[in-house]
């Protein structure tokens, strides 16, 4: 308990001591460049000068003040705008009546060191009396600034413990949208989140898939570029290189320019501040690098100081996003006279040392840049936002005025800023979203040169995030003049588009935008440009020569009009005609001994069947149909069995005739003409029965064969049942073998005209043809299978015709003297 009481007493003592501490400024105070007293003070930080001379940090003596030079007219106009807006508010009877608004504007000279010093001066005040106590209260109610994102990050983090609201007119880094890290930060300009994405959209719009990227190595450039690169990847845009630098890194700038020089892309996204862009332009000009299509951001794309003849030679035709240009009524006149008479310190304070203001007098009589300035309206809105928030906090009434006795804490101003919603005289609606930012609205501007040689920023479109997605981005391409004054849009791709008929194949180790165009494989097509994959054609289709369309496959079959078909038809008809001539010859000589001696009835039936064999080959030619498929195989099977049956009958007749010549033999009565006809009929009916069963159970049918050739369809007759077809061929083979055996046994019979030897030879040829047919049939494909089958039919038919009937025709036509009964019965004449 004693320890607890001791602890309480200790804390009480320390707290009392802190409250009684006398505040002292360590070192010399920092005074604002422009200031005015008032009931309410608004602070500001602007880069009014851009060059500084740092003091010596030898730590042997007290550091001297930082010296600034080189007026930055852009930020000087922002300071003037702030004073102009405050003067308007002080004159207003409706906004903060009976309350005077003052200001303290510090020049940071573009230095983070000086920016920190100015920030501390704003929070502490520039003069503290010896007796003042530290009460932790800030003499200002809000700070407007800074203009660069990195410095604004420092400012916001520094003022965060004191909950002082910071309102920036031009800090666009998306990092500042994080309300957890920057809960008291606001801006009247939009976040770079929208601009970075819009950069990717404009590149996608123009069909550029291969770009370079350069950014400032600070919060502004790094965050903006990160969002752009992410969006570019989502949109299928490839970045050849992404490099960054600061304006103080001279060696790094030269390396960046070398990378740009060696790159193949013609389009570069430059996410740079105006200072870095100036350094880059100088190096590009030194190395005479021109013709690059620069895509810029609001920080430099409308910078009048960058638009010079030398820079235009390098960056002419640049395209980029700029904040909207809004004219403030009365401001152009104010900067020419009223400002210098009432707000410029040297005009009304004779005791003031004006050496630090000398270089500002250069712009005293100059206002030609005012119409081109785009950021003053954002400062104007920031000042009015603070005024409106204070107006609500002080419970101001137009007639009664404001309650001046109220003490306003900075945290209260922050909460009031979240609720502001008003319209300024420029017509702009002012409010802050949940991130403390404003809605994104950009102009798209193009660096152009007029016919008189003057340079200008030409508006060629806009981007408005408040509109529906399909209406946000509008660009008038015909109004754009591209790099080097070209009217035709430049191309920037790693690989040219793959035309229809090809597909993209990524190059190993390179971005996805770098690829080879590979022709689609046979049977595949691509109908679109830059296809990832080729599509397989449907089964009955095939790709055309260009591989961009599926066309019906050519249907192939043995037709009557092609050379092979014509040749086969010729031999088929020739064989049938020759057989008919033999039949006519035999019929005309039917009473001669040679015709009678060789069983004329079977001979005529054999000639008839041979004619059918020749003609059945015609059924194999032409487009296969359901009927032709059944007809060709059944006709082939039946006609050949009929033919072999006749040959077999003739062979049996020869054997029987020999047996009949032996004493006491009565064999011929068992195999007379009637039996011969019945045997032929019986053998043929068996084949007919096999064919009927085949057709009934599983008949042949037209079949589109797509296995042999991918590019064409073979229209053929499918056997239906392989067993049926094998049975047909097997039966023909069985009869042929039986005939061959009987003929072989009868070849030496002692007859004057022994026909058995000719039958043996004919059946030998028949068997040889069909045995060789099997491997030829199996190894062939398409219409050649049909041709092989027809060839076998014709060859075997010609073999039978010539071997059996040629010797007889020879005697009938050329040796008629041998066509006599005496000669046929003679014993000394020559054998055939």
C-alpha positions in Angstrom: 0.0 0.0 0.0 2.9 2.4 0.8 4.5 1.6 -2.5 1.2 2.5 -4.3 0.9 5.8 -2.5 4.6 6.6 -3.2 4.0 6.0 -6.9 1.0 8.3 -7.0 3.0 11.1 -5.3 5.8 10.7 -7.8 3.6 11.0 -10.8 1.9 14.1 -9.3 5.2 15.7 -8.7 6.4 15.1 -12.3 3.1 16.4 -13.8 3.3 19.6 -11.7 6.9 20.1 -12.8 6.0 19.7 -16.5 3.1 22.2 -16.2 5.4 24.8 -14.7 8.2 24.3 -17.4 9.1 27.5 -19.2 9.0 27.0 -23.1 12.1 28.0 -24.9 13.0 27.8 -28.6 16.3 26.0 -29.1 18.2 28.0 -31.7 17.0 30.9 -33.9 13.3 30.9 -34.7 12.1 30.3 -38.2 9.9 33.0 -39.6 7.3 32.5 -42.4 7.9 33.9 -45.8 4.4 35.4 -45.9 2.1 35.9 -42.9 -0.8 37.8 -41.4 -2.3 37.7 -37.9 -5.9 36.7 -37.3 -8.3 35.1 -34.9 -7.8 31.9 -36.8 -4.4 31.0 -38.3 -4.0 28.6 -41.2 -0.5 27.4 -41.9 1.0 26.4 -45.2 4.1 24.9 -46.6 5.1 25.5 -50.3 8.2 25.0 -52.4 8.5 28.6 -53.4 12.2 28.2 -54.1 13.8 25.1 -55.6 17.5 25.5 -55.0 19.2 25.7 -51.6 22.7 26.2 -50.2 23.1 24.1 -47.2 25.1 25.5 -44.3 28.3 23.9 -43.0 27.7 21.0 -40.6 31.2 20.9 -39.0 29.7 21.0 -35.5 32.3 23.6 -34.5 30.0 26.5 -34.7 26.3 27.3 -34.8 24.9 26.4 -38.3 23.8 29.3 -40.4 20.4 29.7 -42.0 19.6 27.8 -45.2 19.8 30.1 -48.2 17.1 29.5 -51.0 17.1 30.7 -54.6 15.4 30.1 -58.0 11.7 30.9 -57.8 9.3 28.1 -58.4 6.5 30.1 -59.9 4.1 27.1 -59.7 4.1 27.0 -55.9 4.4 30.8 -55.6 1.0 31.0 -57.4 -0.3 28.5 -54.8 0.8 30.7 -52.0 -0.9 33.7 -53.7 -4.1 31.7 -54.2 -4.2 30.8 -50.5 -3.9 34.5 -49.6 -6.5 35.5 -52.2 -9.0 32.9 -50.8 -8.3 34.1 -47.2 -8.9 37.7 -48.3 -12.2 36.7 -49.9 -13.3 34.9 -46.7 -12.3 37.9 -44.5 -14.5 40.1 -46.7 -17.4 37.7 -46.7 -20.4 38.4 -44.6 -21.8 34.9 -44.8 -18.7 32.8 -44.1 -17.0 33.4 -40.7 -18.5 36.8 -40.1 -16.6 38.9 -37.5 -13.8 36.4 -37.5 -10.5 37.3 -39.1 -8.5 34.6 -40.7 -4.7 34.8 -40.8 -2.0 32.8 -42.4 1.6 31.7 -42.0 3.2 30.5 -45.3 6.6 28.9 -45.1 9.0 28.2 -48.0 10.5 24.7 -47.7 12.8 25.2 -50.7 12.2 21.6 -51.7 14.3 20.4 -48.9 13.1 17.8 -46.4 15.4 19.3 -43.8 13.9 22.8 -44.2 10.5 21.3 -44.4 10.9 19.7 -41.0 12.2 23.0 -39.6 9.2 24.9 -41.1 6.8 22.3 -39.7 8.1 22.6 -36.2 8.0 26.4 -36.5 4.3 26.2 -37.5 3.4 24.0 -34.6 5.4 26.0 -32.0 4.9 29.5 -33.2 7.7 31.9 -34.2 8.0 33.8 -30.9 7.5 32.7 -27.3 7.7 35.1 -24.4 9.9 34.3 -21.5 7.0 33.7 -19.2 4.9 31.5 -21.4 4.1 28.0 -20.2 4.0 24.8 -22.4 0.3 24.0 -22.7 0.6 21.6 -25.7 -1.7 23.7 -27.9 -0.8 24.6 -31.5 -1.1 28.2 -32.6 -2.5 27.1 -36.0 -5.8 25.3 -36.8 -4.8 23.6 -40.0 -1.9 23.2 -42.4 -2.2 23.4 -46.2 0.6 21.5 -47.9 2.8 20.1 -48.9 2.9 19.9 -52.7 5.0 16.8 -53.0 3.9 13.4 -51.6 7.1 12.5 -49.8 7.3 15.8 -47.9 3.6 15.5 -47.2 4.1 12.1 -45.6 6.8 13.6 -43.3 4.5 16.6 -42.5 1.5 14.3 -41.7 3.6 12.0 -39.5 5.1 15.0 -37.7 1.8 16.6 -36.9 0.0 13.4 -36.2 0.6 13.4 -32.4 -0.9 16.9 -32.2 -3.9 15.9 -34.4 -3.5 18.9 -36.6 -5.3 18.5 -39.9 -3.2 18.6 -43.0 -4.8 19.4 -46.4 -2.7 19.0 -49.5 -3.7 20.5 -52.9 -1.3 18.2 -54.9 0.1 15.3 -52.9 -1.4 12.3 -54.7 0.4 9.3 -53.3 -2.1 6.5 -52.7 -0.2 5.7 -49.4 -1.8 8.8 -47.9 -5.2 7.2 -48.3 -4.5 4.9 -45.4 -6.7 6.4 -42.6 -5.0 4.2 -40.0 -1.6 5.8 -40.6 -2.9 9.3 -41.7 -6.2 9.8 -39.9 -5.9 13.6 -40.0 -4.8 14.0 -43.6 -7.1 15.4 -46.3 -6.6 16.5 -49.9 -8.6 18.3 -52.5 -7.0 16.3 -55.3 -7.6 12.6 -56.0 -5.3 9.7 -55.1 -2.9 8.3 -57.6 -4.8 5.0 -57.4 -7.1 6.3 -60.1 -4.3 8.0 -62.2 -2.1 4.9 -62.1 -4.9 2.6 -63.3 -5.9 5.2 -65.9 -2.3 5.0 -67.3 -2.7 1.3 -67.8 -6.1 1.8 -69.4 -4.8 4.4 -71.9 -1.9 2.1 -72.9 -4.4 -0.8 -73.4 -6.7 1.5 -75.4 -3.9 2.2 -77.9 -2.9 -1.4 -78.2 0.6 -1.0 -76.7 1.6 -4.2 -74.9 5.4 -3.4 -74.5 6.3 -0.4 -72.5 9.1 1.0 -70.3 8.5 2.5 -66.9 10.5 5.2 -65.1 9.5 6.7 -61.7 10.8 9.0 -59.0 12.4 7.0 -56.2 10.1 8.5 -53.5 6.7 7.8 -52.1 4.9 9.5 -55.0 6.8 7.6 -57.7 7.1 4.2 -56.0 3.5 3.9 -54.9 2.1 5.2 -58.1 4.3 2.9 -60.2 3.4 -0.1 -58.0 -0.3 0.4 -58.8 0.4 0.9 -62.5 2.5 -2.3 -62.7 -0.2 -4.3 -61.0 -2.9 -2.9 -63.2 -0.7 -3.4 -66.3 -0.2 -7.0 -65.5 -4.0 -7.5 -65.1 -4.6 -5.8 -68.5 -2.0 -8.0 -70.3 0.6 -5.2 -70.7 4.3 -6.1 -70.3 6.9 -3.8 -68.9 10.4 -4.2 -70.5 12.1 -2.3 -67.7 11.1 -0.4 -64.6 13.8 2.0 -63.3 13.8 4.8 -60.7 16.0 7.6 -59.6 16.1 10.9 -57.7 17.1 14.2 -59.2 20.2 14.3 -56.9 21.5 10.9 -58.2 23.3 12.0 -61.4 25.1 8.7 -62.1 21.8 6.8 -61.7 20.1 9.2 -64.1 22.7 8.4 -66.8 22.2 4.7 -66.2 18.5 5.1 -66.6 19.0 6.9 -69.9 21.3 4.1 -71.1 18.6 1.5 -70.3 16.1 3.5 -72.2 18.5 3.8 -75.1 19.1 0.0 -75.2 15.4 -0.8 -74.8 13.2 -1.8 -77.8 10.0 -0.2 -76.5 8.9 3.1 -78.0 6.4 3.9 -75.2 7.6 5.0 -71.7 5.4 5.7 -68.7 7.1 8.5 -66.7 5.7 8.6 -63.2 8.0 11.4 -62.2 7.8 14.7 -60.3 8.6 17.8 -62.3 12.1 18.0 -60.8 13.0 14.4 -61.8 11.4 14.9 -65.3 13.6 18.0 -65.8 16.8 15.9 -65.0 15.6 13.1 -67.4 14.9 15.5 -70.2 18.4 17.0 -69.9 20.1 13.7 -70.1 17.9 12.5 -73.0 18.8 15.7 -74.9 22.5 15.2 -74.2 22.4 11.8 -75.7 20.1 12.9 -78.5 17.4 10.3 -77.8 14.2 11.3 -79.5 11.1 9.7 -80.9 9.9 8.3 -77.6 6.2 8.3 -76.8 6.1 9.5 -73.3 3.0 8.9 -71.1 3.0 11.4 -68.3 1.4 12.2 -65.0 -0.2 15.3 -63.5 3.1 16.3 -61.8 4.9 17.3 -65.0 2.6 16.9 -68.0 1.4 20.5 -67.9 4.5 22.0 -66.4 5.1 25.3 -68.3 8.7 25.3 -67.2 9.4 22.0 -68.9 7.7 23.1 -72.2 10.7 24.5 -74.0 11.9 24.1 -77.6 14.8 21.9 -76.4 12.5 19.7 -74.3 9.9 19.5 -77.0 12.5 18.2 -79.4 12.8 15.2 -77.0 9.3 14.9 -75.7 7.1 16.4 -78.4 3.8 14.4 -78.7 3.8 13.4 -75.0 0.5 12.3 -73.7 -0.7 12.2 -70.1 -3.2 13.0 -67.4 -3.5 16.5 -66.0 -5.7 17.8 -63.2 -8.6 20.0 -64.5 -7.8 23.6 -65.3 -10.3 25.8 -63.5 -10.0 29.6 -63.6 -10.6 31.5 -60.4 -12.5 34.7 -61.0 -10.4 37.8 -60.1 -7.2 35.9 -59.4 -5.3 37.0 -62.5 -5.8 40.7 -61.6 -5.1 40.0 -57.9 -1.6 38.7 -58.6 -0.7 41.7 -60.6 -1.6 44.5 -58.1 -3.6 43.7 -54.9 -1.2 41.0 -53.8 1.8 43.3 -54.0 0.1 46.2 -52.4 -1.5 44.3 -49.4 0.1 40.9 -48.9 3.7 41.3 -49.9 5.7 42.2 -46.8 8.1 44.6 -48.4 5.2 46.7 -49.6 4.0 47.8 -46.2 6.8 47.1 -43.7 9.7 49.5 -44.3 11.7 48.1 -41.4 11.7 44.6 -42.9 15.0 43.2 -44.4 13.7 42.4 -47.9 16.8 40.6 -49.2 15.0 37.2 -49.0 12.2 38.6 -51.2 14.3 40.2 -54.0 14.0 37.3 -56.5 10.2 37.4 -56.1 10.0 40.8 -57.6 10.9 39.2 -60.9 7.3 38.0 -61.3 5.6 41.1 -60.0 4.4 42.3 -63.4 4.0 38.8 -64.9 0.7 36.9 -65.0 0.7 35.2 -68.4 1.2 31.8 -66.7 -2.0 32.2 -64.5 -4.5 30.9 -67.2 -2.3 27.7 -67.6 -2.0 27.0 -63.8 -4.0 24.0 -62.8 -3.3 23.6 -59.1 -4.4 27.0 -57.6 -8.1 25.9 -57.6 -7.1 23.0 -55.3 -5.5 25.4 -52.8 -8.6 27.6 -53.2 -10.9 24.7 -52.3 -8.6 23.6 -49.4 -8.8 27.1 -47.8 -12.6 27.2 -48.1 -12.8 23.7 -46.7 -11.0 24.8 -43.5 -13.2 28.0 -43.4 -16.4 26.0 -43.7 -15.4 23.5 -41.0 -14.5 26.4 -38.7 -17.8 28.2 -39.6 -19.7 25.2 -38.3 -17.6 24.8 -35.2 -17.9 28.4 -34.2 -21.7 28.2 -34.7 -21.6 31.2 -37.0 -24.8 32.9 -38.1 -25.0 35.5 -40.8 -26.7 38.1 -38.6 -25.3 37.1 -35.2 -21.8 36.4 -36.3 -19.6 33.7 -34.7 -19.0 32.7 -31.1 -15.5 34.0 -30.8 -15.2 32.8 -27.2 -15.1 29.2 -28.2 -11.8 27.4 -28.1 -11.3 25.3 -31.2 -9.0 22.2 -31.0 -7.4 20.8 -34.1 -9.1 17.5 -33.6 -12.5 19.3 -33.8 -11.4 20.8 -37.2 -10.6 17.2 -38.4 -14.0 16.0 -37.5 -15.7 19.0 -39.1 -13.7 18.6 -42.3 -15.1 15.1 -42.7 -18.6 16.6 -42.9 -17.9 19.6 -45.2 -20.1 19.7 -48.3 -20.3 22.9 -50.3 -19.8 24.5 -53.7 -17.2 27.2 -54.4 -17.7 30.0 -56.8 -15.7 28.1 -59.5 -18.7 25.6 -59.6 -16.8 22.8 -58.0 -18.4 20.6 -55.3 -16.2 20.1 -52.3 -16.4 17.1 -50.1 -14.0 14.4 -48.8 -14.5 10.6 -49.2 -13.7 8.0 -46.5 -10.0 8.2 -47.5 -9.9 12.0 -47.1 -9.5 12.5 -50.9 -11.6 13.9 -53.7 -13.1 12.3 -56.7 -10.7 11.6 -59.6 -11.2 13.9 -62.6 -8.4 14.3 -65.2 -7.9 15.9 -68.6 -5.9 14.0 -71.1 -3.4 16.5 -72.7 -1.0 16.2 -75.6 2.2 18.3 -76.2 1.7 19.9 -79.6 3.3 22.6 -81.7 1.1 25.0 -83.6 1.8 26.1 -87.2 3.4 29.4 -85.9 5.9 27.4 -83.8 4.2 28.0 -80.4 4.0 25.1 -78.0 0.8 24.2 -76.2 -1.0 21.6 -74.1 -3.9 20.3 -76.2 -6.8 18.7 -74.4 -7.7 15.4 -76.2 -10.0 13.7 -73.7 -10.8 13.1 -70.1 -11.1 10.5 -67.3 -13.8 11.0 -64.7 -14.1 8.3 -62.0 -17.5 9.7 -60.9 -19.1 8.5 -64.1 -20.3 4.9 -64.9 -17.4 2.6 -65.8 -18.2 2.6 -69.6 -18.3 6.4 -69.7 -15.2 7.3 -67.5 -12.6 7.2 -70.3 -13.0 9.3 -73.4 -10.2 10.2 -75.8 -10.3 11.7 -79.3 -7.5 10.0 -81.1 -7.7 12.0 -84.3 -6.7 15.2 -82.3 -3.5 13.6 -81.1 -0.1 14.4 -82.6 2.4 11.7 -81.7 6.1 11.7 -81.1 8.2 13.3 -83.9 5.0 15.0 -85.1 3.6 11.8 -86.5 -0.2 11.6 -87.2 -0.1 7.8 -87.1 -0.1 6.1 -83.7 3.2 4.4 -82.9 3.4 0.7 -82.4 5.0 -0.8 -79.3 4.9 -4.5 -79.0 7.5 -7.1 -78.0 6.1 -9.5 -80.6 3.7 -8.8 -83.5 0.2 -10.2 -83.2 -0.2 -13.8 -84.2 -2.6 -13.9 -87.2 -5.5 -16.4 -87.4 -4.1 -19.9 -88.1 -1.3 -19.6 -85.5 -1.1 -19.7 -81.7 1.1 -17.9 -79.3 4.0 -19.8 -77.7 5.8 -17.9 -74.8 9.5 -17.4 -75.2 11.3 -18.9 -72.3 12.5 -16.5 -69.7 10.8 -13.5 -71.2 7.5 -11.6 -70.4 4.2 -13.1 -71.6 4.0 -10.4 -74.3 7.1 -11.9 -76.0 6.1 -14.9 -77.9 6.5 -16.8 -81.1 3.7 -17.5 -83.5 3.4 -21.2 -84.1 1.3 -22.5 -87.0 -1.6 -24.6 -85.9 -1.1 -28.4 -86.4 -2.9 -30.2 -89.1 -6.6 -30.5 -88.4 -6.5 -27.5 -85.9 -7.5 -23.9 -86.5 -7.5 -20.5 -84.8 -9.9 -17.9 -85.9 -8.8 -15.0 -83.8 -5.7 -12.9 -83.5 -3.3 -13.8 -80.7 -5.0 -17.1 -80.0 -3.5 -19.0 -77.0 -4.6 -22.4 -78.3 -5.7 -23.9 -81.6 -9.0 -25.7 -81.7 -9.5 -29.2 -83.1 -11.8 -29.4 -86.1 -14.9 -31.6 -85.8 -14.4 -35.2 -87.0 -15.6 -34.7 -90.5 -13.8 -31.4 -91.0 -10.2 -30.5 -91.7 -8.2 -27.3 -91.5 -7.7 -25.3 -94.7 -4.2 -24.3 -95.8 -4.3 -21.1 -93.8 -5.4 -23.0 -90.7 -8.1 -20.4 -90.0 -11.2 -22.3 -91.1 -12.5 -25.9 -90.8 -13.6 -27.2 -94.1 -15.3 -30.5 -94.9 -12.8 -33.3 -95.5 -12.5 -34.5 -99.0 -14.4 -37.8 -99.5 -12.4 -40.3 -101.4 -13.7 -43.4 -103.1 -12.9 -45.2 -106.4 -14.9 -43.3 -108.9 -15.7 -43.9 -112.6 -14.2 -40.5 -113.6 -10.7 -40.9 -112.3 -7.9 -42.6 -114.2 -7.7 -45.7 -112.1 -11.5 -46.2 -112.3 -11.5 -45.7 -116.0 -8.7 -48.2 -116.5 -10.5 -50.8 -114.3 -13.8 -50.2 -116.1 -12.1 -50.7 -119.4 -10.5 -54.1 -118.5 -13.8 -55.1 -116.8 -15.8 -54.4 -120.0 -13.0 -55.8 -122.1 -13.0 -59.0 -120.2 -16.8 -59.2 -120.4 -16.8 -58.5 -124.1 -14.0 -61.0 -124.8 -15.9 -63.6 -122.9 -19.0 -62.8 -124.9 -17.0 -63.2 -128.1 -15.7 -66.6 -127.0 -19.3 -67.6 -126.2 -20.4 -66.5 -129.6 -17.6 -68.4 -131.2 -18.4 -71.5 -129.3 -22.1 -71.2 -130.1 -21.2 -70.8 -133.8 -19.0 -73.9 -133.6 -21.2 -75.9 -131.2 -21.5 -78.8 -133.5 -17.7 -79.2 -133.9 -15.9 -82.0 -132.1 -13.8 -79.7 -129.9 -16.8 -77.9 -128.5 -18.8 -81.1 -128.1 -15.8 -83.0 -126.6 -15.5 -80.5 -123.7 -19.0 -80.5 -122.4 -20.5 -77.6 -124.2 -23.3 -77.0 -121.7 -20.8 -76.5 -118.8 -18.6 -74.4 -121.1 -21.4 -72.0 -121.9 -22.4 -71.8 -118.2 -18.7 -71.1 -117.4 -18.6 -68.4 -120.0 -21.7 -66.9 -118.6 -20.4 -66.9 -115.1 -17.1 -65.4 -116.2 -19.0 -62.6 -117.9 -20.8 -62.0 -114.6 -17.4 -62.1 -112.8 -16.0 -59.4 -115.1 -19.2 -57.3 -114.7 -19.4 -57.7 -110.9 -16.2 -55.7 -110.6 -18.1 -52.7 -111.8 -20.1 -52.7 -108.5 -16.9 -52.0 -106.7 -16.5 -48.7 -108.5 -18.5 -45.6 -107.6 -19.8 -44.0 -104.4 -20.6 -46.7 -101.9 -24.3 -46.9 -100.9 -26.1 -49.3 -98.7 -27.4 -51.3 -101.7 -24.1 -51.2 -103.7 -22.2 -52.5 -100.6 -24.5 -55.5 -100.2 -24.5 -56.1 -104.0 -20.8 -56.0 -104.6 -19.8 -58.6 -102.0 -22.8 -61.0 -102.7 -22.4 -60.7 -106.5 -18.7 -61.4 -106.2 -19.2 -64.4 -103.9 -22.0 -66.0 -105.9 -20.6 -65.4 -109.4 -17.2 -66.8 -108.5 -18.8 -69.9 -106.8 -20.8 -70.4 -110.0 -17.6 -70.1 -112.0 -15.6 -72.5 -109.8 -18.5 -74.8 -109.7 -18.5 -75.0 -113.5 -14.8 -75.6 -113.5 -15.2 -78.3 -110.8 -18.0 -79.9 -112.9 -15.8 -80.0 -116.0 -13.0 -81.5 -113.9 -15.3 -84.2 -112.6 -16.6 -84.8 -116.1 -13.0 -85.4 -117.4 -12.4 -87.9 -114.6 -15.7 -89.6 -115.1 -15.1 -89.7 -118.9 -11.8 -91.5 -118.3 -13.4 -94.0 -116.0 -16.2 -94.6 -118.5 -13.6 -95.7 -121.1 -12.5 -98.6 -118.9 -14.1 -102.0 -119.7 -17.3 -102.6 -117.7 -17.4 -99.1 -116.3 -20.8 -97.5 -116.0 -19.8 -94.3 -114.2 -21.1 -91.7 -116.6 -24.7 -92.6 -115.9 -24.1 -91.3 -112.3 -22.7 -87.9 -113.5 -24.7 -87.1 -116.6 -25.9 -83.7 -117.8 -28.6 -83.6 -115.2 -26.2 -84.4 -112.3 -23.8 -81.8 -113.6 -26.4 -79.1 -113.6 -27.5 -80.1 -110.1 -24.0 -80.1 -108.7 -23.4 -76.6 -110.1 -26.7 -75.5 -108.7 -26.0 -77.1 -105.3 -22.6 -75.6 -104.9 -24.0 -72.2 -105.9 -27.0 -72.4 -103.5 -24.7 -73.0 -100.6 -22.9 -69.7 -101.4 -26.3 -68.0 -101.8 -27.3 -69.3 -98.4 -24.1 -68.0 -96.8 -24.7 -64.6 -98.4 -28.3 -64.4 -97.3 -27.3 -65.2 -93.7 -24.5 -62.5 -93.9 -26.8 -59.9 -95.3 -29.5 -60.7 -92.8 -27.4 -60.8 -89.7 -24.8 -58.1 -90.3 -24.8 -56.8 -93.9 -22.0 -54.6 -95.4 -22.7 -50.9 -95.1 -21.2 -47.6 -96.3 -18.5 -46.4 -93.8 -16.6 -43.2 -93.5 -13.1 -44.3 -92.6 -11.1 -41.6 -90.9 -8.2 -43.7 -89.5 -5.9 -43.9 -92.5 -5.9 -40.3 -93.4 -6.6 -37.3 -91.1 -7.2 -34.9 -93.9 -9.7 -36.9 -95.9 -12.5 -39.4 -95.5 -12.3 -42.8 -97.2 -15.8 -43.8 -98.1 -15.8 -47.6 -98.2 -18.0 -50.5 -97.6 -17.6 -51.9 -94.2 -17.8 -55.7 -94.2 -20.4 -55.7 -91.4 -19.4 -59.2 -90.4 -15.9 -60.3 -90.9 -17.0 -63.9 -90.3 -19.5 -63.6 -93.2 -16.9 -62.3 -95.5 -14.5 -64.9 -94.4 -17.1 -67.6 -95.0 -17.7 -66.4 -98.6 -14.0 -66.3 -99.4 -13.4 -69.6 -97.6 -16.1 -71.4 -99.5 -14.7 -70.1 -102.8 -11.2 -71.2 -101.7 -12.5 -74.6 -100.7 -14.0 -75.2 -104.1 -10.9 -73.9 -105.8 -8.6 -76.2 -103.8 -10.9 -79.2 -104.5 -11.0 -78.3 -108.1 -7.2 -78.0 -108.2 -6.7 -81.4 -106.5 -9.0 -83.2 -109.0 -7.6 -81.4 -112.0 -4.0 -82.2 -110.7 -5.0 -85.9 -110.5 -6.5 -85.9 -114.0 -3.6 -84.0 -115.7 -2.0 -87.2 -117.0 -5.1 -89.0 -118.1 -4.4 -90.6 -121.6 -6.9 -88.5 -123.5 -6.1 -86.8 -126.8 -7.3 -83.5 -125.6 -7.0 -83.7 -121.8 -8.6 -80.5 -120.5 -7.5 -81.3 -116.9 -4.1 -79.8 -117.4 -5.5 -76.5 -118.5 -7.9 -76.5 -115.6 -5.0 -77.3 -113.2 -3.0 -74.3 -114.6 -6.0 -72.0 -114.5 -6.9 -72.9 -110.9 -3.2 -72.5 -110.0 -3.3 -69.0 -111.3 -6.6 -68.4 -109.5 -5.2 -69.5 -106.2 -2.0 -67.5 -106.7 -4.0 -64.4 -107.4 -6.1 -64.7 -104.3 -3.3 -65.8 -102.0 -1.3 -62.7 -103.1 -4.5 -60.7 -102.7 -4.6 -61.2 -98.9 -1.4 -59.3 -98.0 -2.1 -56.7 -100.6 -5.6 -56.1 -99.3 -4.3 -55.8 -95.7 -1.5 -53.4 -96.5 -3.6 -51.1 -98.8 -5.8 -48.3 -97.7 -8.6 -46.2 -99.0 -9.6 -46.7 -102.6 -6.6 -48.8 -103.2 -8.2 -51.6 -101.2 -11.1 -51.6 -103.7 -8.6 -51.4 -106.6 -6.7 -54.4 -105.3 -10.0 -56.4 -104.9 -11.1 -55.5 -108.5 -7.6 -56.4 -109.8 -7.9 -59.8 -108.1 -11.3 -60.4 -109.6 -10.2 -59.4 -113.1 -6.9 -61.2 -112.9 -8.5 -64.5 -111.7 -11.2 -64.1 -114.3 -8.8 -63.5 -117.1 -6.7 -66.5 -115.8 -9.7 -68.8 -116.1 -10.8 -67.4 -119.4 -7.4 -67.7 -121.1 -6.2 -71.0 -119.6 -9.4 -72.9 -120.3 -10.7 -71.4 -123.5 -7.6 -70.0 -125.3 -6.4 -73.4 -126.5 -9.8 -74.2 -127.9 -10.2 -70.9 -129.6 -6.7 -71.4 -131.1 -7.8 -74.7 -132.7 -11.1 -73.3 -133.8 -9.7 -70.2 -135.4 -6.2 -71.1 -136.4 -6.1 -74.9 -136.7 -9.6 -75.9 -138.0 -8.0 -79.1 -139.5 -7.6 -80.4 -136.0 -11.2 -79.7 -135.1 -12.3 -83.1 -136.4 -13.4 -86.3 -134.7 -10.6 -88.3 -136.4 -8.0 -85.9 -135.0 -9.6 -85.8 -131.6 -9.5 -89.7 -131.6 -6.1 -89.9 -133.2 -3.1 -91.2 -131.3 -0.2 -89.5 -133.0 -1.2 -85.9 -133.1 0.2 -83.3 -130.8 -1.3 -82.7 -127.3 -2.4 -79.4 -126.2 
